[in-house]
Amino acid sequence: MDRSDEDLLGRLRAGLSDESLLSNGRVLPERQLAEELGLGRARLRRLLDVLEAEGTIFRRQGQGTFAAPPPAGASLDMLVRQVTPHNLMEVRLEIEPALAALAAQRATAEELVVLERLMRATLSPDDARGYETADDIFHFKIAELAHNPLILAIHQTIRSVRRHAQWTERRREALSPDRILLLGQQHEALFEHIAARRPAEAAAEMERHLVTVSSAMLRQRRHEAELKVG
């Protein structure tokens, strides 16, 4: 990659960070983005491929291109090494139902439009990796819609562990097509409760969803243990 491409990537990252290249939560259309940067669409697509590979953006066919949530703050290498899947789910079960309830109470109509779009991106992913990216963004947006910066900071720590823990690949292996379909349906039900301003139901649906995720992870770990014994 030449220096001019690096400069363009820097401009893209800056525009995504300050939201000058976003509209209603989505990256500007390719034609408009190419005009903003003064380059051809073929070259723009190559640059967007780089940003997608590094996790800065998330593209869904027919729905648009989304900016991924910003990375969590400082390095948490030591914490990531210590945390187990059980530790993670224990915390998520305490925090995320409360976030869903608060989102149901506090999200604006405009924010709900964005949340619905992000939810739909989890319904038909291309593969397990695509689902995980869409899932990460959807849950992050719910945390944002709670409008509590302290809880959002806690959620950012959870995200950091989920993204960097050594068992991330094993978690992905537990995401069969049927499992992804079920989790997407739960996301849809969760969104409906939030949009309908039903905080208790939103919290209960989030808990149900996380129990499903936890069960899949535990089954995967049992399967790995059986293989080692065999």
C-alpha positions as CSV (number, residue, x, y, z in Angstrom):
1,M,0.0,0.0,0.0
2,D,1.4,3.4,-1.0
3,R,1.6,6.5,1.1
4,S,-1.4,8.2,-0.6
5,D,-3.6,5.2,0.3
6,E,-2.4,5.4,3.9
7,D,-3.3,9.1,3.9
8,L,-6.8,8.3,2.6
9,L,-7.3,5.6,5.2
10,G,-6.4,8.1,7.8
11,R,-9.0,10.6,6.5
12,L,-11.6,7.8,6.4
13,R,-10.9,6.8,9.9
14,A,-11.0,10.4,11.1
15,G,-14.3,11.0,9.3
16,L,-15.8,7.9,10.8
17,S,-14.6,8.8,14.3
18,D,-16.1,12.4,14.2
19,E,-19.1,11.1,12.2
20,S,-18.6,13.6,9.4
21,L,-18.7,10.7,7.0
22,L,-21.8,9.2,8.6
23,S,-25.5,9.7,8.0
24,N,-28.1,8.2,10.4
25,G,-25.5,5.7,11.7
26,R,-24.4,4.6,8.3
27,V,-21.3,5.5,6.2
28,L,-22.2,7.8,3.3
29,P,-23.1,6.1,0.0
30,E,-20.0,5.2,-2.1
31,R,-20.8,7.8,-4.7
32,Q,-20.9,10.6,-2.2
33,L,-17.9,9.2,-0.2
34,A,-15.8,9.1,-3.4
35,E,-16.7,12.7,-4.2
36,E,-15.8,13.8,-0.7
37,L,-12.4,12.2,-0.9
38,G,-11.8,13.0,-4.6
39,L,-11.1,9.5,-5.8
40,G,-12.6,6.7,-8.0
41,R,-15.1,4.2,-6.6
42,A,-12.9,1.2,-7.4
43,R,-10.1,2.6,-5.3
44,L,-12.6,3.6,-2.6
45,R,-13.8,0.0,-2.4
46,R,-10.3,-1.3,-2.0
47,L,-9.8,1.1,1.0
48,L,-13.2,0.1,2.5
49,D,-12.0,-3.5,2.2
50,V,-9.1,-2.6,4.4
51,L,-11.3,-0.9,7.0
52,E,-13.7,-3.8,7.0
53,A,-10.8,-6.3,7.5
54,E,-9.5,-4.3,10.5
55,G,-13.0,-4.1,12.0
56,T,-13.5,-0.3,11.5
57,I,-16.6,-0.7,9.4
58,F,-19.2,-3.4,8.8
59,R,-20.9,-3.8,5.4
60,R,-24.3,-5.6,4.8
61,Q,-25.6,-6.2,1.3
62,G,-28.7,-4.1,0.6
63,Q,-28.5,-2.4,4.0
64,G,-25.4,-0.2,3.8
65,T,-22.1,0.2,5.5
66,F,-21.9,0.9,9.2
67,A,-19.2,2.2,11.5
68,A,-18.1,-0.3,14.1
69,P,-18.2,0.8,17.7
70,P,-15.0,2.5,18.9
71,P,-12.5,0.2,20.5
72,A,-12.4,0.0,24.3
73,G,-9.8,2.1,26.0
74,A,-6.6,1.0,27.5
75,S,-5.0,-2.4,27.1
76,L,-6.6,-5.1,29.3
77,D,-4.2,-7.9,28.4
78,M,-3.9,-9.2,32.0
79,L,-7.7,-9.2,32.5
80,V,-8.3,-10.9,29.2
81,R,-5.9,-13.7,30.2
82,Q,-7.7,-14.2,33.5
83,V,-11.3,-14.0,32.5
84,T,-13.2,-17.3,31.7
85,P,-16.3,-17.6,29.5
86,H,-18.2,-18.2,32.8
87,N,-16.9,-15.0,34.2
88,L,-17.9,-13.1,31.1
89,M,-21.4,-14.4,31.0
90,E,-21.9,-13.8,34.7
91,V,-21.2,-10.1,34.2
92,R,-23.2,-9.8,31.0
93,L,-26.2,-11.3,32.7
94,E,-26.0,-8.7,35.5
95,I,-25.4,-5.7,33.2
96,E,-27.1,-6.1,29.9
97,P,-30.7,-6.8,31.0
98,A,-30.5,-3.5,32.9
99,L,-29.1,-1.8,29.7
100,A,-32.0,-3.1,27.7
101,A,-34.5,-1.8,30.2
102,L,-33.0,1.6,30.2
103,A,-32.8,1.7,26.4
104,A,-36.6,1.0,26.4
105,Q,-37.1,4.0,28.6
106,R,-34.7,6.4,27.1
107,A,-34.0,5.8,23.4
108,T,-35.2,8.5,21.0
109,A,-37.3,7.7,17.9
110,E,-34.3,8.5,15.7
111,E,-32.1,6.1,17.8
112,L,-34.6,3.3,17.4
113,V,-34.5,3.6,13.6
114,V,-30.7,3.0,13.8
115,L,-31.2,0.2,16.3
116,E,-33.7,-1.6,14.1
117,R,-31.3,-1.4,11.1
118,L,-28.5,-2.9,13.2
119,M,-30.8,-5.6,14.5
120,R,-31.7,-6.6,11.0
121,A,-28.0,-7.0,10.1
122,T,-27.9,-9.9,12.6
123,L,-30.8,-11.8,10.9
124,S,-29.0,-13.0,7.8
125,P,-25.2,-12.8,8.2
126,D,-22.9,-14.4,5.6
127,D,-21.1,-16.5,8.2
128,A,-20.3,-16.8,11.9
129,R,-17.7,-14.0,11.8
130,G,-20.3,-11.7,10.1
131,Y,-22.8,-12.5,12.8
132,E,-20.4,-11.8,15.6
133,T,-19.6,-8.4,14.1
134,A,-23.3,-7.5,13.7
135,D,-24.1,-8.8,17.2
136,D,-21.3,-6.7,18.7
137,I,-22.6,-3.6,17.1
138,F,-26.2,-4.3,18.0
139,H,-25.4,-4.9,21.7
140,F,-23.1,-1.8,21.8
141,K,-25.9,0.4,20.4
142,I,-28.3,-0.9,23.2
143,A,-25.7,0.1,25.7
144,E,-25.4,3.6,24.1
145,L,-29.2,4.0,24.2
146,A,-29.2,3.5,28.0
147,H,-27.7,7.0,28.1
148,N,-25.5,6.3,31.1
149,P,-21.8,6.9,30.5
150,L,-20.6,4.9,33.5
151,I,-22.5,1.7,32.5
152,L,-21.4,2.3,28.9
153,A,-17.8,2.3,30.1
154,I,-18.4,-1.1,31.9
155,H,-19.9,-2.4,28.7
156,Q,-16.8,-1.3,26.8
157,T,-14.7,-3.5,29.1
158,I,-16.9,-6.4,28.4
159,R,-16.5,-5.8,24.7
160,S,-12.8,-5.7,25.0
161,V,-12.7,-9.1,26.7
162,R,-15.1,-10.6,24.1
163,R,-13.0,-9.4,21.2
164,H,-9.6,-10.3,22.6
165,A,-10.0,-13.4,24.8
166,Q,-8.1,-16.5,23.7
167,W,-11.4,-18.5,23.5
168,T,-12.9,-16.2,20.8
169,E,-12.4,-18.7,18.0
170,R,-13.9,-21.5,20.0
171,R,-16.9,-19.3,20.7
172,R,-17.3,-18.7,17.0
173,E,-17.2,-22.5,16.3
174,A,-20.4,-22.8,18.5
175,L,-22.3,-20.6,16.1
176,S,-24.1,-23.1,13.8
177,P,-26.5,-21.7,11.2
178,D,-29.5,-22.8,13.4
179,R,-28.0,-21.2,16.4
180,I,-27.4,-17.9,14.5
181,L,-31.0,-18.0,13.3
182,L,-32.3,-18.4,16.9
183,L,-30.1,-15.7,18.2
184,G,-31.2,-13.3,15.4
185,Q,-34.9,-14.1,16.3
186,Q,-34.1,-13.2,19.9
187,H,-32.6,-9.9,18.8
188,E,-35.7,-9.1,16.8
189,A,-37.9,-9.8,19.9
190,L,-35.6,-7.7,22.0
191,F,-35.8,-4.8,19.6
192,E,-39.6,-5.0,19.6
193,H,-39.8,-4.7,23.4
194,I,-37.3,-1.8,23.4
195,A,-39.2,0.0,20.6
196,A,-42.5,-0.6,22.4
197,R,-41.2,1.0,25.6
198,R,-41.5,-2.3,27.6
199,P,-38.5,-2.2,29.9
200,A,-39.4,-5.3,32.0
201,E,-40.0,-7.4,28.9
202,A,-36.8,-6.0,27.3
203,A,-34.8,-7.0,30.3
204,A,-36.3,-10.5,30.4
205,E,-35.7,-11.0,26.7
206,M,-32.1,-9.9,27.0
207,E,-31.6,-12.4,29.9
208,R,-33.2,-15.2,27.8
209,H,-30.9,-14.3,24.9
210,L,-27.7,-14.3,27.0
211,V,-28.7,-17.7,28.6
212,T,-28.9,-19.1,25.0
213,V,-25.4,-17.7,24.3
214,S,-24.0,-19.1,27.5
215,S,-25.5,-22.6,26.9
216,A,-23.9,-22.7,23.5
217,M,-20.5,-21.8,24.9
218,L,-20.8,-24.4,27.7
219,R,-21.7,-27.1,25.2
220,Q,-18.7,-26.2,23.0
221,R,-16.4,-26.5,26.0
222,R,-17.9,-29.9,27.0
223,H,-17.4,-31.1,23.5
224,E,-13.7,-30.0,23.5
225,A,-13.2,-31.8,26.9
226,E,-14.7,-35.0,25.5
227,L,-12.4,-34.9,22.5
228,K,-9.3,-34.5,24.7
229,V,-10.4,-37.5,26.9
230,G,-11.1,-39.5,23.8
